[in-house]
Amino acid sequence: MKTLVEDIAETYTPHVIIVGGTSGLGLALALHHQMLGWQVSVVGSSAAKIADINSQHPAIVTYVCDLTDPSQTQTLLDSLSDISFQRLIYSAGSYTNERIHHLNQADSDQMLAINLQAFEQVFRWASSQLKQQLKQSHQALDLTGSDRTSLICIASIAGTIDYPYASLYAKSKRAMITTASAYRAALVSYDIQVNCIASGYIDTQALRDLNDGDARHKPFIMGKQTAVHHIMQAIDDDVELAIFPRSMRYITSALNHLPKLVLNWILRSKLDKAK
């Protein structure tokens, strides 16, 4: 005769919420989780992309939200508060090439809002929700590996290099990496896994759009499915900060071991930053 836990386990379907999951890497992660049997919810700002997902992938639950608006983001989170989930992935991001374009106020506000402020707002809510869920369930299910309760954020390899002349994008991603590390330390006693992903260039439509339709010249660029494989492996292995591809990890590690004056001179001249 089966126990209650065994009966629950047989009918259990894990649920992932992906913020920034309507295109690019976020959508690739959503489709991969769906293939694995997860219930999937995605959040995006484009009504057109949401409509496309509703048409092509009707099993995926969609939400429209402008993450640059804290009140709209909070309304979204409030609407999600009654939903049980086992994983949240923050994959939203905003990028402006500061080597080519001078940042205006709108660009700066958008990058700061999406890459850092909304991320912090969402992670604060998600960690509170997961802690509350674990208390209510009394951890009836022993989740391990790919099903373990977890918070994941998609940063960038740009945030792994420490130098003062970094772009706003790199600084915001570095702050994301540090914040995720703090959450990991704080949530370990709850058995909530926290992982941060710092990848190199991924061949998404957004990257191609920034490069006149073709991003193949980017160093060590990888396809979306390759990136998904690395991310899922990092989650399974519970890697605190997953940096890939390996070649880029070696390069950034070498740069960070240079004397600060040398590193600052190299990268400052590369970025052509003013004093």
Number of C-alpha atoms within 10 A of each C-alpha: 4 6 8 9 11 13 10 12 14 8 8 11 14 20 21 25 24 25 26 26 28 30 21 18 24 24 21 18 26 27 17 17 18 18 10 11 12 19 19 23 21 24 25 23 18 16 14 11 16 20 14 13 19 14 11 9 12 11 13 17 15 22 18 18 21 16 27 18 14 15 11 14 18 17 11 18 16 12 11 16 13 9 10 14 22 23 23 24 25 24 25 25 22 15 18 17 12 16 12 9 9 11 14 8 8 9 16 16 12 19 19 22 20 22 29 22 18 22 23 18 15 21 20 12 16 23 20 12 18 22 15 12 16 17 11 10 9 9 11 14 14 10 14 9 11 18 17 19 24 24 26 21 23 24 30 24 23 20 24 24 19 17 19 12 18 20 18 19 24 22 22 23 24 24 18 23 24 16 16 25 16 12 18 20 12 13 17 11 9 13 15 21 21 27 25 29 25 24 26 23 23 22 21 17 15 16 18 14 11 13 13 8 11 14 19 15 8 14 11 14 17 18 12 19 15 12 23 17 13 18 24 15 15 19 24 14 13 18 16 18 20 23 24 21 19 11 13 18 18 13 10 17 13 11 20 15 10 11 9 14 9 11 17 18 12 13 17 17 11 10 14 13 13 7 5
